[in-house]
Amino acid sequence: MKAFIVGLGQIGMGYDFKEDYHVSCLTHLNAILAHDGYELVGGFDVSLERRNMFESKSKVKCFADLFEGLTKTSPDFVIISTPTETHFEILKTILKLKTVKAILCEKPVSYDDEEATHMVDLCQKNNVKLFVNYQRFYLPSSDVIKKKLFPSNSEIEFLKGVCWYSKGLIHNGSHFINLLESWLGNLESIESIVAHNYWSEEDTEPDALFSFKKGNVFFISSRESDFTHYSIELVTSEGKLSYKNGGDEIYWQSKVSDPIFPGYTILSKNMEPIESNSLKSQYFVLDKISKFMGNDNSIAVCEAISTLNMIRILRKLKVEK
C-alpha cells in the first residue's frame, strides 16, 4: 500500500529516528521503511525541522500543506499521528481524497464519544477502514497471553487483576483497557473508588474497578512525574500473568501440586517468559493491517468502531467527576 504519515513527532518519527529500521520499529516511519507491504510516498508536519529530518532519512517528500501532499502523492493508506484534538479535522481532509482505503489513527480516536462516532460514520460512508494504533493489541504476545488465560482444555472459574497506569485514563490508560478487552471481552462498567488528577485537568486518573465480561481488574493510577510504571497482573484459577514494564517483560506461572502439602496447589516457581517483541511494535501493527486489508479475515485488528463503547464509558466517568 502507498503510505503517507501525518504528524512526525515522537510516535511518527522521533523515538527511533537514529536507529536502523531493520532493528527498531517503534515509530511509523521506521515501520513503513521496514515493511515490504508498504511504499512510503509522503509525509506532513508543521515543523520545517521535522520535515527536513523526514526527507533526510526517507528520501521522500514531506509537505507543509496537508491537502497538497495528499493530492500529489495519492496514498491509499494514511497514518494520523498528531495530537488527539486535531484528529477529526485531519480525518475530514483525508477523506476528500478518493484513493484512500484505510486510515490508522493514534489513540484515542477522540476524547469525545460523539465526535468519535461521527469519525467512524464518515469512514464507513466513504468505504474507508479506520484502525486505532493500540500497538500492544497487535503484538504476537497478546495472542499468546489470551491462550494462556483461557486454555481450550480448561474452564476458568476465577479471574481478577490489577493494572497500574499514569498520564490519564483516556490518554494512556485506554491502551490497557483495549488490551484487556481483547483478552477479557467488552468493558461493561467502571466504579470509581478514588479520584486523582496527577497528570491533567482534562483527563481523569481514578483508582477504579473495571468490570469486563470475563473478569474484574482494579486500575490504580501512579504519578508519571515520579517515574514511569505500567503493569498488569492477572490471577486466574489456572495461574498468574505478570505483564511488567508496559509489556517489555511478560511471564506466566501455572498452578502445580504442592510438593509438601498433598491436596493443595501453588504457583509454579518456573516463570515462563513470553516474548514481547515490543521493539518492533509498529511493524506488527502494519503487518496485521496489511494482511487484514488483503482479505485475511482471521487476522485480529483494532478498528475504531470497536473502541466506541470504551470511549462512551470513559467519557461518562469524566462527566460524572
BASEVEX-433767 format. One record per residue (C-alpha): residue number from 1; residue in three letters; x, y, z. Coordinates in steps of 0.02 Angstrom, whole numbers, plus 50000, padded with zeros to 5 digits. Example, Ala and Ser with C-alpha at 12.3 -4.5 7.8 and 13.67 -1.06 7.14 Angstrom:
2
+-----+-----+-------+-------+-------+
|   n | res |    px |    py |    pz |
+-----+-----+-------+-------+-------+
|   1 | ala | 50615 | 49775 | 50390 |
|   2 | ser | 50684 | 49947 | 50357 |
+-----+-----+-------+-------+-------+
//
This chain:
321
+-----+-----+-------+-------+-------+
|   n | res |    px |    py |    pz |
+-----+-----+-------+-------+-------+
|   1 | met | 50000 | 50000 | 50000 |
|   2 | lys | 50056 | 50179 | 49964 |
|   3 | ala | 50078 | 50257 | 50137 |
|   4 | phe | 50076 | 50438 | 50196 |
|   5 | ile | 50116 | 50495 | 50375 |
|   6 | val | 50026 | 50645 | 50451 |
|   7 | gly | 50124 | 50709 | 50601 |
|   8 | leu | 50309 | 50675 | 50631 |
|   9 | gly | 50327 | 50690 | 50820 |
|  10 | gln | 50387 | 50551 | 50935 |
|  11 | ile | 50274 | 50408 | 50876 |
|  12 | gly | 50278 | 50470 | 50697 |
|  13 | met | 50468 | 50477 | 50683 |
|  14 | gly | 50558 | 50534 | 50840 |
|  15 | tyr | 50577 | 50385 | 50958 |
|  16 | asp | 50697 | 50290 | 50846 |
|  17 | phe | 50747 | 50416 | 50714 |
|  18 | lys | 50932 | 50374 | 50736 |
|  19 | glu | 50903 | 50187 | 50740 |
|  20 | asp | 50913 | 50064 | 50595 |
|  21 | tyr | 50736 | 50020 | 50541 |
|  22 | his | 50789 | 49838 | 50524 |
|  23 | val | 50818 | 49837 | 50712 |
|  24 | ser | 50692 | 49959 | 50787 |
|  25 | cys | 50513 | 49993 | 50731 |
|  26 | leu | 50446 | 50098 | 50874 |
|  27 | thr | 50386 | 50232 | 50752 |
|  28 | his | 50278 | 50239 | 50598 |
|  29 | leu | 50422 | 50297 | 50489 |
|  30 | asn | 50538 | 50153 | 50531 |
|  31 | ala | 50396 | 50026 | 50521 |
|  32 | ile | 50346 | 50080 | 50346 |
|  33 | leu | 50527 | 50081 | 50287 |
|  34 | ala | 50548 | 49904 | 50357 |
|  35 | his | 50388 | 49826 | 50288 |
|  36 | asp | 50385 | 49762 | 50109 |
|  37 | gly | 50196 | 49782 | 50100 |
|  38 | tyr | 50206 | 49972 | 50106 |
|  39 | glu | 50281 | 50107 | 49997 |
|  40 | leu | 50311 | 50273 | 50084 |
|  41 | val | 50253 | 50411 | 49967 |
|  42 | gly | 50250 | 50565 | 50080 |
|  43 | gly | 50231 | 50649 | 50247 |
|  44 | phe | 50162 | 50806 | 50327 |
|  45 | asp | 50214 | 50911 | 50476 |
|  46 | val | 50200 | 51094 | 50527 |
|  47 | ser | 50383 | 51096 | 50581 |
|  48 | leu | 50515 | 51134 | 50450 |
|  49 | glu | 50647 | 51048 | 50555 |
|  50 | arg | 50547 | 50886 | 50563 |
|  51 | arg | 50507 | 50895 | 50377 |
|  52 | asn | 50692 | 50907 | 50339 |
|  53 | met | 50732 | 50762 | 50456 |
|  54 | phe | 50598 | 50655 | 50373 |
|  55 | glu | 50665 | 50690 | 50199 |
|  56 | ser | 50845 | 50659 | 50251 |
|  57 | lys | 50805 | 50485 | 50314 |
|  58 | ser | 50668 | 50428 | 50197 |
|  59 | lys | 50720 | 50517 | 50036 |
|  60 | val | 50535 | 50554 | 50014 |
|  61 | lys | 50450 | 50724 | 50000 |
|  62 | cys | 50373 | 50799 | 50158 |
|  63 | phe | 50240 | 50934 | 50139 |
|  64 | ala | 50195 | 51091 | 50237 |
|  65 | asp | 50017 | 51084 | 50167 |
|  66 | leu | 49921 | 50925 | 50206 |
|  67 | phe | 49796 | 50927 | 50062 |
|  68 | glu | 49932 | 50969 | 49936 |
|  69 | gly | 50035 | 50823 | 49999 |
|  70 | leu | 49889 | 50703 | 49988 |
|  71 | thr | 49835 | 50756 | 49814 |
|  72 | lys | 50013 | 50748 | 49744 |
|  73 | thr | 50051 | 50576 | 49815 |
|  74 | ser | 49879 | 50488 | 49805 |
|  75 | pro | 49906 | 50368 | 49952 |
|  76 | asp | 49786 | 50227 | 49991 |
|  77 | phe | 49845 | 50213 | 50173 |
|  78 | val | 49863 | 50364 | 50288 |
|  79 | ile | 49929 | 50370 | 50467 |
|  80 | ile | 49868 | 50507 | 50585 |
|  81 | ser | 49998 | 50534 | 50722 |
|  82 | thr | 49952 | 50707 | 50783 |
|  83 | pro | 49876 | 50768 | 50948 |
|  84 | thr | 49704 | 50695 | 50983 |
|  85 | glu | 49612 | 50861 | 50969 |
|  86 | thr | 49668 | 50877 | 50786 |
|  87 | his | 49612 | 50704 | 50729 |
|  88 | phe | 49436 | 50748 | 50670 |
|  89 | glu | 49485 | 50893 | 50556 |
|  90 | ile | 49631 | 50796 | 50484 |
|  91 | leu | 49520 | 50645 | 50450 |
|  92 | lys | 49396 | 50754 | 50356 |
|  93 | thr | 49537 | 50820 | 50248 |
|  94 | ile | 49600 | 50644 | 50212 |
|  95 | leu | 49427 | 50585 | 50161 |
|  96 | lys | 49421 | 50715 | 50022 |
|  97 | leu | 49546 | 50603 | 49933 |
|  98 | lys | 49457 | 50458 | 49849 |
|  99 | thr | 49611 | 50347 | 49835 |
| 100 | val | 49618 | 50316 | 50024 |
| 101 | lys | 49565 | 50141 | 50077 |
| 102 | ala | 49623 | 50138 | 50258 |
| 103 | ile | 49674 | 50256 | 50398 |
| 104 | leu | 49775 | 50214 | 50554 |
| 105 | cys | 49739 | 50341 | 50692 |
| 106 | glu | 49836 | 50365 | 50853 |
| 107 | lys | 49742 | 50328 | 51014 |
| 108 | pro | 49620 | 50385 | 51068 |
| 109 | val | 49524 | 50424 | 50909 |
| 110 | ser | 49440 | 50565 | 51006 |
| 111 | tyr | 49410 | 50618 | 51186 |
| 112 | asp | 49226 | 50641 | 51143 |
| 113 | asp | 49114 | 50492 | 51107 |
| 114 | glu | 49001 | 50589 | 50987 |
| 115 | glu | 49148 | 50651 | 50885 |
| 116 | ala | 49223 | 50476 | 50882 |
| 117 | thr | 49058 | 50405 | 50821 |
| 118 | his | 49050 | 50538 | 50685 |
| 119 | met | 49225 | 50493 | 50628 |
| 120 | val | 49179 | 50309 | 50616 |
| 121 | asp | 49019 | 50351 | 50520 |
| 122 | leu | 49112 | 50462 | 50396 |
| 123 | cys | 49238 | 50324 | 50360 |
| 124 | gln | 49100 | 50196 | 50336 |
| 125 | lys | 49009 | 50311 | 50214 |
| 126 | asn | 49170 | 50331 | 50115 |
| 127 | asn | 49209 | 50145 | 50121 |
| 128 | val | 49371 | 50179 | 50217 |
| 129 | lys | 49434 | 50067 | 50358 |
| 130 | leu | 49478 | 50162 | 50516 |
| 131 | phe | 49603 | 50074 | 50630 |
| 132 | val | 49669 | 50131 | 50800 |
| 133 | asn | 49852 | 50118 | 50849 |
| 134 | tyr | 49838 | 50024 | 51014 |
| 135 | gln | 50002 | 49940 | 50971 |
| 136 | arg | 50003 | 49815 | 51115 |
| 137 | phe | 49844 | 49740 | 51043 |
| 138 | tyr | 49937 | 49694 | 50882 |
| 139 | leu | 50088 | 49611 | 50962 |
| 140 | pro | 50105 | 49421 | 50942 |
| 141 | ser | 50124 | 49410 | 51131 |
| 142 | ser | 49944 | 49467 | 51153 |
| 143 | asp | 49880 | 49314 | 51059 |
| 144 | val | 49991 | 49201 | 51164 |
| 145 | ile | 49928 | 49280 | 51326 |
| 146 | lys | 49745 | 49254 | 51280 |
| 147 | lys | 49779 | 49068 | 51254 |
| 148 | lys | 49867 | 49059 | 51423 |
| 149 | leu | 49723 | 49145 | 51512 |
| 150 | phe | 49589 | 49040 | 51427 |
| 151 | pro | 49662 | 48871 | 51377 |
| 152 | ser | 49546 | 48767 | 51269 |
| 153 | asn | 49562 | 48615 | 51385 |
| 154 | ser | 49515 | 48705 | 51547 |
| 155 | glu | 49366 | 48801 | 51614 |
| 156 | ile | 49417 | 48962 | 51701 |
| 157 | glu | 49320 | 48983 | 51863 |
| 158 | phe | 49402 | 49141 | 51927 |
| 159 | leu | 49492 | 49294 | 51857 |
| 160 | lys | 49540 | 49454 | 51946 |
| 161 | gly | 49680 | 49578 | 51918 |
| 162 | val | 49769 | 49743 | 51949 |
| 163 | cys | 49831 | 49870 | 51822 |
| 164 | trp | 49948 | 50015 | 51861 |
| 165 | tyr | 49939 | 50162 | 51739 |
| 166 | ser | 49977 | 50350 | 51726 |
| 167 | lys | 49963 | 50501 | 51608 |
| 168 | gly | 49773 | 50497 | 51604 |
| 169 | leu | 49643 | 50361 | 51595 |
| 170 | ile | 49591 | 50407 | 51418 |
| 171 | his | 49763 | 50457 | 51352 |
| 172 | asn | 49866 | 50310 | 51417 |
| 173 | gly | 49752 | 50201 | 51523 |
| 174 | ser | 49649 | 50164 | 51368 |
| 175 | his | 49798 | 50065 | 51300 |
| 176 | phe | 49773 | 49939 | 51438 |
| 177 | ile | 49583 | 49944 | 51434 |
| 178 | asn | 49591 | 49899 | 51249 |
| 179 | leu | 49717 | 49761 | 51283 |
| 180 | leu | 49611 | 49689 | 51424 |
| 181 | glu | 49456 | 49696 | 51315 |
| 182 | ser | 49547 | 49589 | 51186 |
| 183 | trp | 49579 | 49459 | 51323 |
| 184 | leu | 49427 | 49475 | 51438 |
| 185 | gly | 49288 | 49537 | 51324 |
| 186 | asn | 49196 | 49703 | 51322 |
| 187 | leu | 49213 | 49831 | 51460 |
| 188 | glu | 49043 | 49833 | 51547 |
| 189 | ser | 49061 | 49960 | 51687 |
| 190 | ile | 49179 | 50065 | 51792 |
| 191 | glu | 49159 | 50100 | 51978 |
| 192 | ser | 49269 | 50246 | 52033 |
| 193 | ile | 49346 | 50224 | 52205 |
| 194 | val | 49462 | 50375 | 52224 |
| 195 | ala | 49481 | 50521 | 52101 |
| 196 | his | 49652 | 50592 | 52056 |
| 197 | asn | 49719 | 50722 | 51935 |
| 198 | tyr | 49904 | 50689 | 51936 |
| 199 | trp | 49930 | 50723 | 51751 |
| 200 | ser | 49799 | 50840 | 51676 |
| 201 | glu | 49636 | 50926 | 51720 |
| 202 | glu | 49573 | 50867 | 51550 |
| 203 | asp | 49590 | 50682 | 51588 |
| 204 | thr | 49537 | 50597 | 51750 |
| 205 | glu | 49651 | 50471 | 51836 |
| 206 | pro | 49544 | 50373 | 51958 |
| 207 | asp | 49579 | 50218 | 52058 |
| 208 | ala | 49433 | 50116 | 51995 |
| 209 | leu | 49359 | 49942 | 51973 |
| 210 | phe | 49339 | 49895 | 51791 |
| 211 | ser | 49215 | 49755 | 51754 |
| 212 | phe | 49247 | 49659 | 51594 |
| 213 | lys | 49142 | 49517 | 51526 |
| 214 | lys | 49260 | 49383 | 51593 |
| 215 | gly | 49335 | 49464 | 51748 |
| 216 | asn | 49367 | 49618 | 51854 |
| 217 | val | 49525 | 49724 | 51857 |
| 218 | phe | 49570 | 49862 | 51980 |
| 219 | phe | 49653 | 50010 | 51892 |
| 220 | ile | 49770 | 50109 | 52005 |
| 221 | ser | 49847 | 50273 | 51947 |
| 222 | ser | 50027 | 50321 | 51982 |
| 223 | arg | 50113 | 50488 | 51959 |
| 224 | glu | 50209 | 50500 | 51796 |
| 225 | ser | 50309 | 50643 | 51872 |
| 226 | asp | 50389 | 50519 | 51993 |
| 227 | phe | 50431 | 50379 | 51871 |
| 228 | thr | 50351 | 50277 | 51733 |
| 229 | his | 50257 | 50124 | 51795 |
| 230 | tyr | 50140 | 50022 | 51686 |
| 231 | ser | 50097 | 49843 | 51731 |
| 232 | ile | 49958 | 49714 | 51735 |
| 233 | glu | 49942 | 49564 | 51850 |
| 234 | leu | 49802 | 49441 | 51818 |
| 235 | val | 49765 | 49294 | 51934 |
| 236 | thr | 49653 | 49154 | 51871 |
| 237 | ser | 49601 | 48984 | 51933 |
| 238 | glu | 49739 | 48913 | 51820 |
| 239 | gly | 49886 | 49027 | 51855 |
| 240 | lys | 49955 | 49204 | 51854 |
| 241 | leu | 50004 | 49326 | 51716 |
| 242 | ser | 50137 | 49459 | 51753 |
| 243 | tyr | 50141 | 49597 | 51621 |
| 244 | lys | 50283 | 49711 | 51675 |
| 245 | asn | 50362 | 49874 | 51614 |
| 246 | gly | 50221 | 49909 | 51493 |
| 247 | gly | 50237 | 49736 | 51417 |
| 248 | asp | 50426 | 49729 | 51394 |
| 249 | glu | 50432 | 49585 | 51518 |
| 250 | ile | 50294 | 49455 | 51519 |
| 251 | tyr | 50284 | 49295 | 51623 |
| 252 | trp | 50158 | 49157 | 51651 |
| 253 | gln | 50154 | 49044 | 51805 |
| 254 | ser | 50045 | 48890 | 51801 |
| 255 | lys | 49969 | 48809 | 51955 |
| 256 | val | 50052 | 48648 | 52011 |
| 257 | ser | 50029 | 48522 | 52150 |
| 258 | asp | 50107 | 48573 | 52316 |
| 259 | pro | 50257 | 48456 | 52343 |
| 260 | ile | 50243 | 48473 | 52532 |
| 261 | phe | 50056 | 48477 | 52570 |
| 262 | pro | 49957 | 48345 | 52473 |
| 263 | gly | 49793 | 48403 | 52400 |
| 264 | tyr | 49848 | 48585 | 52385 |
| 265 | thr | 49905 | 48683 | 52233 |
| 266 | ile | 50029 | 48826 | 52220 |
| 267 | leu | 50101 | 48935 | 52083 |
| 268 | ser | 50249 | 48857 | 51994 |
| 269 | lys | 50418 | 48932 | 52033 |
| 270 | asn | 50450 | 48920 | 51846 |
| 271 | met | 50407 | 49090 | 51773 |
| 272 | glu | 50379 | 49051 | 51589 |
| 273 | pro | 50434 | 49202 | 51485 |
| 274 | ile | 50325 | 49262 | 51341 |
| 275 | glu | 50424 | 49356 | 51209 |
| 276 | ser | 50360 | 49534 | 51192 |
| 277 | asn | 50438 | 49592 | 51028 |
| 278 | ser | 50397 | 49769 | 51086 |
| 279 | leu | 50548 | 49843 | 50995 |
| 280 | lys | 50457 | 49808 | 50831 |
| 281 | ser | 50283 | 49853 | 50892 |
| 282 | gln | 50237 | 49967 | 50747 |
| 283 | tyr | 50295 | 49838 | 50621 |
| 284 | phe | 50169 | 49714 | 50690 |
| 285 | val | 50031 | 49846 | 50679 |
| 286 | leu | 50066 | 49872 | 50495 |
| 287 | asp | 50087 | 49686 | 50463 |
| 288 | lys | 49917 | 49640 | 50533 |
| 289 | ile | 49831 | 49784 | 50444 |
| 290 | ser | 49913 | 49733 | 50280 |
| 291 | lys | 49853 | 49554 | 50298 |
| 292 | phe | 49679 | 49610 | 50350 |
| 293 | met | 49665 | 49728 | 50201 |
| 294 | gly | 49720 | 49581 | 50094 |
| 295 | asn | 49557 | 49494 | 50145 |
| 296 | asp | 49629 | 49384 | 50283 |
| 297 | asn | 49479 | 49391 | 50399 |
| 298 | ser | 49566 | 49280 | 50528 |
| 299 | ile | 49680 | 49425 | 50574 |
| 300 | ala | 49631 | 49522 | 50731 |
| 301 | val | 49641 | 49710 | 50707 |
| 302 | cys | 49581 | 49856 | 50813 |
| 303 | glu | 49450 | 49951 | 50714 |
| 304 | ala | 49388 | 50116 | 50782 |
| 305 | ile | 49209 | 50056 | 50792 |
| 306 | ser | 49262 | 49926 | 50921 |
| 307 | thr | 49328 | 50064 | 51036 |
| 308 | leu | 49169 | 50170 | 51041 |
| 309 | asn | 49095 | 50080 | 51192 |
| 310 | met | 49255 | 50110 | 51291 |
| 311 | ile | 49258 | 50296 | 51244 |
| 312 | arg | 49075 | 50316 | 51295 |
| 313 | ile | 49104 | 50237 | 51466 |
| 314 | leu | 49263 | 50338 | 51497 |
| 315 | arg | 49177 | 50498 | 51442 |
| 316 | lys | 49033 | 50464 | 51561 |
| 317 | leu | 49156 | 50439 | 51703 |
| 318 | lys | 49240 | 50605 | 51663 |
| 319 | val | 49074 | 50699 | 51657 |
| 320 | glu | 49016 | 50625 | 51822 |
| 321 | lys | 49181 | 50676 | 51903 |
+-----+-----+-------+-------+-------+
//
